[in-house]
Structure formats: C-alpha cells, structure tokens
Amino acid sequence: MLFNSWAFIVFFPVVVLGYFSLPLKFRNIFLLAASCYFYMVFNPVYVLILFYTIAVDYIAGLKIEKNHNNLRVKKYWLWASLVANIGALAFFKYADFILESLNGIFYLTHTEHSFSLLNILLPIGLSFHTFQAISYTVEVYRGKQQAERNLIDYSLYVMFFPQLVAGPIERPQRLLHQFKEKHVFKYENFSIGAKWILWGLFKKIVVADNLAIIVDAVYASPQQYNGLALICATILFAFQIYGDFSGYSDIAKGTAKILGFDLMINFNLPYFSKNVSEFWRKWHISLSTWFKDYVYIPLGGNQTKGFKNTLLTFALSGLWHGANITFLIWGLLNGLMVYADKYIFKRTYNFHSWLKIGLTFIGIDFCWIVFRASNIGDAWYIITHLFADWSVNSILAIGVDRHIWAIAISMLMFMIGVEWMSRHKSLIETWHNSKRIYKVMFLNLLLLFMLFFGVFEHRTFIYFQF
C-alpha cells in the first residue's frame, strides 16, 4: 500500500482507532494483522518470505542466547540466520544478475552455453527488512540485545508497517522495547506526527513527483539531449530522489508517532554537507550506520586497509541498491570520494562554507548520473555530453510544459528555503518556536500547494524497487 494513495487515507485512521480502542493485550496482534494487510496489498504471496525469515530469526535468537557460552553453537545459529536472510535476498534480487553475468562470460569466452533467466519479481522492501532482521541476530550474538521471546513482538519488529518497505532500518535496541510499552493516544503525538506526514507528502507529491516529470523525460532517452538539458535533469534528480525518499521517511516517522512509536531520523539536510563524508552521515542514515557497524568496522575500519575497506563497504552498499553494474560503479565512486575526502583532501583545502557545499553537491550529483541511468551506455553518454550544448534550446527540447517547470522549480526552492531555515534545529522544533500566525500560514501553504500542484497519479516511491 502506498502512503500517497486513497487506500492509505482510509487504512491509517482505521488502524489508529482500532489500536487505541483495543485492550492492551490485543493491540500488537491487531497491529501485526494490519501490517500484514499493508504488505499483502502489494503481493500477497510474498508475505510468506517474511514469515519464513521471521521464524528462522526468532528461533536463532533464542538458540544463540541459550548457548551464549558455546561459541560453536552460537556461530551455527548466527550463520543459519544469515544464510536464511541473505539467501532469500540473493535469490530474489541477484539470481538473474548472476546468471546474466555468467552468460556474458560464456559469450566472451565463446563457450556454447547459457542460462535462462528466472525473471523473478523482487518482493517489495526485501532489502530493508532483511537488513533489519540481520541486525537483530547479530546484536543478540554480540550480547547487546536480549533474545525476544514473544513471537508477536518480534514479528512486529520486522513487519511494523510504517517502516516495513522502505525503512528506516531500525535496530532492535531502539524499536523492540517499544512494542512492550503501553501507548495512549496523545494530542501532542498526533500533532507532531501529522506535521511529519504533511511535510513528507509535500516533498513527495509536490516536489519529487513534479521534478520526476522532467527527469524521466530526459533519462528515458538521454541520447536525444545534450548539455544543459542533461545537466538540469541530473541536478533535478538529486532533489527528486531526496524529496521522494526523505518524504517517505518523514511520513513513516509521522505515522509511527501518532501510534506512539519513535522512529529514527533518516535524513538530516544532506545537501547542506560541506564534504562527502558528512553527506554520508546525513543521507539514508539508517543504512549508512548499518554498513558502518556490520561491515566497515568488522573489516577493520580505517585502522587496517582503510582504502580497501572503504571501497568494499561502498561497493556492497551500491549492490544493495540493485543487481546492476551501474549501482556497483555508483558505490565505488562514492567510496573513492569518501576516502579522498578523509585521507587526501582533509587538510589541503580551506574554502568558504558555501563553496564546500557546492563542491560536495557537484561530486554527489555526478555520482547520481550512474545511479539514475538505465545502463552504463546511457551513463557514459550523459557524462560525455554534459558540455555539448549549453543553449536554452536544449532545455526547450525536453518538451515539458512551462507551467510544470514553474511549479517544479518554485516548489523546490520553497522546500530548500524551509529546510535552510530549520538547519540548526529540527523542523518540528523550528515549528514550535515560531509565532502562531506563521504556523497557520505555513500549514495553509502546504495544503494549498498539495491541492493545486500535487501529482495524484499514485507514483510509487523510488526506494520501493530496492
């Protein structure tokens, strides 16, 4: 079910009313049933994959804790969990990629053999709840989290509908205990949650989806465009993916808050970063910290083989996004920039803050070309034709109506302005510190912008494909 759908507008109030009306002992059962329904709207059969990994991880957690003094048995159950989760992810997400790569090798070596592709439909949100499940068994193995004995509570940890399909990827220490607490309906939670939802919807249906009209037109057939058109589409994509994904995270945080749950902040004004390392501390924070804690640091961090560990971590991060060589290259490019930023340029430049922000954005946006392009050929064409034609005619050739341009750019400027004004505090804190008249004006503006400029085509969220 999409957050930006009429179905969710009906679904969520029913969940809120049902959750707070039921006795405490039935609430988590109701919430789990609602989460199952939320997920099954996309594809009912794939909920069985969730049930399978939940069962394996639930048992593994108990066995790991029970055998805390027996390292061999602990490792056995940890590996059972990892194989179940990563195995499911690898099969559904990477099977065709591996087969296609093998076919390519056979072709290059003139081997008369090839594999038929499986053409498997990727279960929505598989990468997200797989990583969340892995963090549970790893933390139990490390002794930092007690094994969960209530199967309903553990199932909710994996399937909690606000963050089930696109995060944030929570840790058991942050989320599991919240399912054991008594939540009462509070106007304060409703007020804060509603503001998060409203701001997230604005970023999604007004900013991101209007920008998508321009970006999609260019990136669908980049060979038809040159220079300024490619540059504009690439810059706008940086803000499209931000508005789309951070908008989802805001809505997730808001829906959870109304129910009494706190989810982590997943984005912290990343495009105001002054270097690439800072950007990755502020962009998709739940994933960045996951790779740091479960891949980069176990590999040795920057203490041993810092360059290799950085590149490997970002390469895996790239592949996490999809089974495509473009994502791998995107990850490696970001890894190279992070390493260069930490160990080469750290003490060599002393620019003005705005220049640092601008240079960081240019570097990140260059990498987005490879991320967004359908294939390496398209990415290479775009990169090599960025400066081919800087005439206004190249933009007019995109063929998007001028009013779409006006809406997209003006709403983008509004979003950037609001976030710039709240750069020292969270948006909610800025809201509470504002005068009443400004609050009313801001809410009315958001509602009017969504009513008149929103794209109500139920466009899916970009990160649903991952």
C-alpha positions as CSV (number, residue, x, y, z in Angstrom):
1,M,0.0,0.0,0.0
2,L,1.4,3.4,-0.9
3,F,1.4,6.2,1.6
4,N,0.3,8.6,-1.2
5,S,-2.8,6.6,-2.0
6,W,-6.5,6.9,-1.2
7,A,-6.4,3.4,0.3
8,F,-3.9,4.6,2.9
9,I,-6.1,7.6,3.8
10,V,-8.8,5.1,4.8
11,F,-6.4,2.4,6.2
12,F,-4.5,4.6,8.6
13,P,-7.4,6.1,10.6
14,V,-8.9,2.7,10.9
15,V,-5.6,1.4,12.3
16,V,-5.3,4.3,14.8
17,L,-8.9,3.9,16.0
18,G,-8.6,0.1,16.3
19,Y,-5.2,0.2,18.0
20,F,-6.2,2.6,20.8
21,S,-9.7,1.1,21.2
22,L,-8.5,-2.4,21.9
23,P,-7.3,-3.8,25.3
24,L,-3.6,-3.7,25.7
25,K,-3.1,-7.5,25.2
26,F,-4.7,-7.4,21.8
27,R,-3.1,-4.3,20.4
28,N,0.1,-5.9,19.0
29,I,-1.9,-8.7,17.4
30,F,-4.1,-6.1,15.7
31,L,-1.1,-4.1,14.6
32,L,0.6,-7.2,13.2
33,A,-2.5,-8.1,11.3
34,A,-2.7,-4.5,9.9
35,S,1.0,-4.7,8.9
36,C,0.4,-8.0,7.1
37,Y,-2.5,-6.5,5.2
38,F,-0.5,-3.4,4.4
39,Y,2.2,-5.5,2.8
40,M,-0.1,-8.0,1.1
41,V,-1.7,-5.2,-0.9
42,F,1.4,-5.2,-3.0
43,N,1.7,-9.0,-3.5
44,P,0.0,-11.4,-1.1
45,V,2.2,-14.4,-1.8
46,Y,5.5,-12.7,-0.8
47,V,4.4,-12.3,2.8
48,L,5.4,-16.0,3.1
49,I,9.0,-14.9,2.7
50,L,8.7,-12.7,5.7
51,F,7.1,-15.4,7.7
52,Y,9.9,-17.8,6.8
53,T,12.7,-15.4,7.8
54,I,10.9,-14.3,10.9
55,A,10.6,-17.9,12.1
56,V,14.3,-18.7,11.4
57,D,15.5,-15.5,13.1
58,Y,13.2,-15.9,16.1
59,I,14.5,-19.4,16.8
60,A,18.1,-18.4,16.0
61,G,17.9,-15.6,18.6
62,L,16.7,-17.9,21.3
63,K,19.3,-20.5,20.5
64,I,22.1,-18.0,20.4
65,E,21.2,-16.6,23.8
66,K,20.7,-20.1,25.3
67,N,24.1,-21.2,24.1
68,H,25.9,-17.9,25.0
69,N,28.9,-19.9,26.4
70,N,29.1,-22.3,23.5
71,L,30.8,-20.3,20.7
72,R,30.4,-23.1,18.1
73,V,26.7,-23.5,18.6
74,K,26.3,-19.7,18.7
75,K,28.0,-19.3,15.4
76,Y,26.0,-22.1,13.9
77,W,22.7,-20.4,14.6
78,L,24.1,-17.0,13.6
79,W,25.0,-18.5,10.2
80,A,21.6,-20.1,10.0
81,S,20.0,-16.7,10.3
82,L,22.4,-15.0,7.9
83,V,22.0,-17.8,5.3
84,A,18.2,-17.6,5.5
85,N,18.1,-13.8,5.2
86,I,20.9,-13.2,2.7
87,G,19.9,-16.4,0.8
88,A,16.4,-15.1,0.2
89,L,17.7,-11.7,-0.7
90,A,20.3,-13.1,-3.1
91,F,17.8,-15.4,-4.8
92,F,15.1,-12.8,-5.5
93,K,17.4,-9.8,-6.1
94,Y,20.6,-11.2,-7.6
95,A,19.8,-14.5,-9.3
96,D,19.2,-13.1,-12.7
97,F,22.1,-10.7,-12.3
98,I,24.5,-13.6,-11.6
99,L,23.0,-15.7,-14.5
100,E,23.3,-12.7,-16.9
101,S,26.9,-12.1,-15.8
102,L,27.8,-15.8,-16.4
103,N,26.1,-15.6,-19.8
104,G,28.3,-12.6,-20.6
105,I,31.4,-14.5,-19.6
106,F,30.3,-17.5,-21.7
107,Y,29.9,-15.2,-24.7
108,L,33.3,-13.5,-24.3
109,T,35.0,-16.9,-24.0
110,H,33.0,-18.3,-26.9
111,T,31.5,-21.0,-24.7
112,E,28.4,-22.6,-26.2
113,H,26.4,-22.5,-23.1
114,S,23.9,-20.1,-21.5
115,F,21.5,-19.9,-18.6
116,S,17.8,-19.0,-19.0
117,L,16.9,-16.0,-16.7
118,L,14.4,-16.7,-14.0
119,N,12.6,-13.3,-14.3
120,I,11.7,-13.3,-10.7
121,L,9.7,-10.3,-9.3
122,L,11.5,-8.7,-6.5
123,P,9.5,-8.7,-3.2
124,I,8.9,-5.1,-2.2
125,G,11.1,-3.8,0.6
126,L,13.1,-7.1,0.8
127,S,16.5,-5.3,1.2
128,F,15.1,-3.2,4.1
129,H,13.5,-5.9,6.3
130,T,16.4,-8.3,5.6
131,F,18.9,-5.9,7.0
132,Q,16.7,-5.1,10.0
133,A,16.4,-8.8,10.7
134,I,20.1,-9.4,10.4
135,S,20.8,-6.6,12.9
136,Y,18.7,-8.4,15.5
137,T,20.5,-11.8,15.3
138,V,23.9,-10.1,15.2
139,E,23.1,-7.9,18.2
140,V,21.9,-11.0,20.1
141,Y,25.1,-12.8,19.1
142,R,27.2,-9.9,20.4
143,G,25.3,-9.9,23.7
144,K,24.0,-6.4,23.2
145,Q,20.3,-7.4,22.8
146,Q,18.3,-10.0,24.7
147,A,16.5,-12.6,22.5
148,E,12.9,-11.7,22.1
149,R,10.6,-14.4,23.5
150,N,7.3,-13.0,22.3
151,L,6.8,-14.1,18.7
152,I,4.2,-11.3,18.0
153,D,6.6,-8.6,19.2
154,Y,9.5,-9.9,17.2
155,S,7.2,-10.2,14.1
156,L,6.2,-6.6,14.6
157,Y,9.9,-5.6,14.8
158,V,10.3,-6.9,11.3
159,M,6.8,-6.1,9.9
160,F,5.8,-2.8,11.5
161,F,4.0,-1.2,8.6
162,P,5.3,2.4,8.7
163,Q,8.9,1.4,8.0
164,L,8.3,-2.1,6.5
165,V,9.0,-1.4,2.8
166,A,11.5,1.5,2.8
167,G,12.9,1.9,6.3
168,P,14.3,3.5,8.3
169,I,16.2,0.3,9.1
170,E,15.8,0.2,12.9
171,R,18.0,-1.6,15.4
172,P,16.4,-3.9,18.0
173,Q,17.7,-1.8,20.9
174,R,15.7,1.2,19.6
175,L,12.4,-0.5,18.4
176,L,11.7,-3.8,20.1
177,H,11.1,-2.5,23.6
178,Q,8.5,0.0,22.2
179,F,6.2,-2.9,21.4
180,K,6.1,-3.8,25.1
181,E,5.2,-0.3,26.2
182,K,1.6,1.0,26.8
183,H,0.8,3.7,24.3
184,V,-2.0,6.1,24.9
185,F,-3.4,8.5,22.3
186,K,-1.8,11.9,22.9
187,Y,-2.8,15.1,21.1
188,E,0.9,16.1,21.1
189,N,1.9,12.9,19.3
190,F,-0.9,13.4,16.8
191,S,0.1,17.0,16.2
192,I,3.8,16.2,15.7
193,G,3.1,13.1,13.6
194,A,0.6,14.9,11.4
195,K,3.2,17.6,10.7
196,W,5.8,15.0,9.7
197,I,3.2,13.3,7.4
198,L,2.2,16.6,5.8
199,W,5.8,17.7,5.2
200,G,6.6,14.3,3.8
201,L,3.6,14.3,1.5
202,F,4.6,17.8,0.3
203,K,8.1,16.6,-0.5
204,K,6.8,13.5,-2.3
205,I,3.7,14.6,-4.4
206,V,4.6,18.3,-4.9
207,V,8.4,18.4,-5.2
208,A,9.6,14.9,-6.1
209,D,6.7,13.9,-8.4
210,N,6.8,17.2,-10.4
211,L,10.5,17.0,-10.8
212,A,10.1,13.4,-11.9
213,I,8.2,14.6,-15.0
214,I,11.3,16.5,-16.2
215,V,13.9,13.9,-15.1
216,D,12.0,10.9,-16.5
217,A,11.6,12.7,-19.9
218,V,15.4,13.1,-20.2
219,Y,16.7,9.9,-18.7
220,A,14.2,7.8,-20.6
221,S,16.1,8.6,-23.8
222,P,19.2,10.7,-22.9
223,Q,20.7,10.4,-26.5
224,Q,18.1,12.8,-27.7
225,Y,19.5,15.6,-25.4
226,N,22.8,17.5,-24.9
227,G,24.5,19.8,-22.5
228,L,22.2,22.0,-20.4
229,A,19.2,19.6,-20.7
230,L,21.3,16.7,-19.2
231,I,22.8,19.0,-16.5
232,C,19.3,20.3,-15.5
233,A,17.8,16.8,-15.4
234,T,20.8,15.5,-13.3
235,I,20.6,18.3,-10.8
236,L,16.8,18.0,-10.5
237,F,17.1,14.2,-10.0
238,A,19.3,14.9,-6.9
239,F,16.4,16.7,-5.4
240,Q,13.8,14.3,-6.8
241,I,15.3,11.3,-5.0
242,Y,15.8,13.4,-1.9
243,G,12.2,14.6,-1.8
244,D,10.9,11.1,-2.7
245,F,12.9,9.1,-0.2
246,S,13.1,11.6,2.7
247,G,9.4,12.3,2.1
248,Y,8.7,8.6,2.7
249,S,10.9,8.6,5.8
250,D,9.0,11.6,7.2
251,I,5.6,10.0,6.5
252,A,6.8,6.8,8.2
253,K,8.1,8.7,11.2
254,G,4.8,10.6,11.4
255,T,2.5,7.6,11.2
256,A,4.6,5.8,13.8
257,K,4.5,8.9,16.1
258,I,0.7,9.1,16.0
259,L,0.6,5.5,17.2
260,G,3.1,6.4,20.0
261,F,6.3,4.9,18.4
262,D,9.5,6.8,17.7
263,L,11.5,6.0,14.6
264,M,15.0,7.4,13.9
265,I,15.7,10.4,11.7
266,N,16.8,9.0,8.3
267,F,17.9,12.3,6.6
268,N,19.5,15.3,8.2
269,L,19.7,18.0,5.5
270,P,22.4,16.1,3.5
271,Y,22.7,18.6,0.7
272,F,24.0,21.2,3.1
273,S,27.0,19.0,3.8
274,K,30.5,20.5,3.4
275,N,32.2,17.3,2.4
276,V,31.3,13.8,1.1
277,S,31.9,12.1,4.4
278,E,29.4,14.5,6.1
279,F,26.9,13.8,3.3
280,W,27.0,10.1,4.0
281,R,26.5,10.7,7.7
282,K,23.3,12.6,6.8
283,W,21.9,10.7,3.9
284,H,19.9,7.5,4.5
285,I,21.4,7.4,8.0
286,S,19.9,4.0,8.9
287,L,21.6,2.3,6.0
288,S,24.9,4.2,6.3
289,T,25.2,3.3,10.0
290,W,24.2,-0.3,9.3
291,F,27.1,-0.7,6.8
292,K,29.4,1.1,9.2
293,D,28.6,-1.2,12.2
294,Y,28.2,-4.5,10.4
295,V,30.6,-4.3,7.5
296,Y,33.1,-1.4,7.7
297,I,34.1,-1.8,11.4
298,P,34.2,-5.6,11.4
299,L,36.5,-5.4,8.4
300,G,38.9,-3.3,10.4
301,G,37.6,0.2,9.7
302,N,40.3,2.7,8.9
303,Q,42.8,1.0,11.3
304,T,43.9,-1.6,8.7
305,K,43.5,-1.4,4.9
306,G,41.3,1.7,5.1
307,F,41.2,2.2,1.4
308,K,40.2,-1.4,0.7
309,N,37.6,-1.4,3.5
310,T,36.0,1.8,2.4
311,L,35.7,0.7,-1.3
312,L,34.4,-2.7,-0.3
313,T,31.8,-1.2,2.0
314,F,30.5,1.3,-0.6
315,A,30.6,-1.4,-3.3
316,L,28.3,-3.6,-1.2
317,S,26.2,-0.5,-0.5
318,G,25.9,0.0,-4.2
319,L,24.9,-3.6,-4.9
320,W,22.4,-3.4,-2.0
321,H,20.5,-0.9,-4.2
322,G,20.2,-3.2,-7.1
323,A,21.6,-6.0,-9.2
324,N,23.1,-3.7,-11.8
325,I,26.6,-2.8,-12.7
326,T,25.5,0.9,-12.5
327,F,24.9,0.6,-8.8
328,L,28.2,-1.1,-8.2
329,I,30.0,1.7,-10.0
330,W,28.0,4.3,-8.1
331,G,29.0,2.8,-4.8
332,L,32.7,2.6,-5.8
333,L,32.7,6.3,-7.0
334,N,31.2,7.4,-3.6
335,G,33.8,5.2,-1.8
336,L,36.6,6.8,-3.7
337,M,35.3,10.3,-2.9
338,V,34.9,9.4,0.8
339,Y,38.4,8.0,1.0
340,A,39.9,11.0,-0.8
341,D,38.0,13.4,1.4
342,K,39.2,11.7,4.6
343,Y,42.8,11.0,3.7
344,I,43.8,13.3,0.8
345,F,41.8,16.5,0.8
346,K,41.1,16.7,4.6
347,R,44.0,19.2,5.3
348,T,44.5,20.6,1.8
349,Y,41.6,22.9,1.2
350,N,40.2,25.8,3.3
351,F,37.3,27.1,1.2
352,H,34.3,29.2,2.2
353,S,31.4,27.1,3.5
354,W,29.2,27.8,0.5
355,L,31.9,26.7,-1.8
356,K,32.4,23.5,0.1
357,I,28.7,22.8,0.0
358,G,28.7,23.5,-3.7
359,L,31.7,21.3,-4.5
360,T,30.2,18.5,-2.4
361,F,26.9,18.7,-4.2
362,I,28.7,18.6,-7.6
363,G,30.6,15.4,-6.6
364,I,27.5,13.7,-5.2
365,D,25.3,14.8,-8.2
366,F,27.9,13.4,-10.6
367,C,27.6,10.0,-9.0
368,W,23.8,10.3,-9.3
369,I,24.2,10.1,-13.1
370,V,25.4,6.5,-12.9
371,F,22.7,5.7,-10.3
372,R,19.8,7.1,-12.4
373,A,20.9,5.9,-15.8
374,S,19.3,2.7,-17.1
375,N,22.7,1.3,-18.1
376,I,26.4,2.1,-18.5
377,G,25.9,3.2,-22.1
378,D,23.4,5.8,-21.1
379,A,25.5,7.0,-18.2
380,W,28.6,7.3,-20.4
381,Y,26.6,9.3,-23.0
382,I,25.4,11.7,-20.4
383,I,28.8,12.2,-18.8
384,T,30.5,12.8,-22.2
385,H,27.7,15.2,-23.4
386,L,27.3,17.4,-20.4
387,F,29.0,20.3,-22.1
388,A,28.0,19.6,-25.6
389,D,25.2,22.2,-25.9
390,W,24.5,25.0,-23.4
391,S,21.9,26.8,-25.4
392,V,18.4,27.3,-23.9
393,N,17.0,25.4,-26.9
394,S,18.4,22.2,-25.4
395,I,16.1,22.7,-22.4
396,L,13.1,23.6,-24.5
397,A,13.7,20.3,-26.4
398,I,12.7,18.4,-23.4
399,G,9.1,19.1,-24.3
400,V,7.8,19.6,-20.7
401,D,5.1,22.3,-20.4
402,R,6.4,25.6,-18.9
403,H,3.9,25.5,-16.1
404,I,5.4,22.2,-14.9
405,W,8.8,23.8,-14.9
406,A,7.5,26.7,-12.9
407,I,5.8,24.5,-10.4
408,A,8.7,22.1,-10.0
409,I,11.4,24.8,-9.6
410,S,9.3,27.1,-7.3
411,M,8.3,24.2,-5.0
412,L,11.9,23.0,-4.9
413,M,13.0,26.5,-3.9
414,F,10.3,26.5,-1.2
415,M,11.5,23.2,0.2
416,I,15.1,24.3,0.2
417,G,14.2,27.5,1.9
418,V,12.2,25.8,4.7
419,E,15.0,23.3,5.3
420,W,17.6,26.0,5.3
421,M,15.7,28.0,8.0
422,S,15.5,24.8,10.1
423,R,19.1,23.8,9.6
424,H,20.1,24.5,13.2
425,K,17.1,22.7,14.7
426,S,14.7,20.0,13.5
427,L,11.7,21.2,11.5
428,I,9.4,20.3,14.4
429,E,11.5,22.4,16.9
430,T,11.5,25.3,14.4
431,W,7.7,24.9,14.2
432,H,7.2,25.1,17.9
433,N,9.4,28.2,18.2
434,S,7.5,30.0,15.6
435,K,4.7,32.5,16.1
436,R,1.1,31.2,15.7
437,I,0.5,33.3,12.6
438,Y,3.5,31.8,10.9
439,K,2.3,28.3,11.8
440,V,-1.1,28.9,10.3
441,M,0.4,30.4,7.2
442,F,2.8,27.5,6.7
443,L,0.2,24.8,7.2
444,N,-2.2,26.6,4.8
445,L,0.5,27.0,2.2
446,L,1.4,23.3,2.3
447,L,-2.2,22.3,1.9
448,L,-2.8,24.7,-0.9
449,F,0.4,23.6,-2.7
450,M,-0.6,19.9,-2.4
451,L,-4.2,20.7,-3.6
452,F,-3.2,22.7,-6.6
453,F,0.3,21.4,-7.5
454,G,0.3,17.9,-6.2
455,V,0.7,14.9,-8.6
456,F,-2.0,12.5,-7.7
457,E,-1.1,9.6,-10.0
458,H,0.0,7.4,-7.1
459,R,3.5,7.4,-8.3
460,T,5.5,4.7,-6.3
461,F,8.4,5.7,-4.1
462,I,11.8,5.3,-5.8
463,Y,13.2,3.2,-3.0
464,F,10.4,0.6,-3.2
465,Q,12.4,-1.0,-6.0
466,F,15.3,-1.8,-3.6
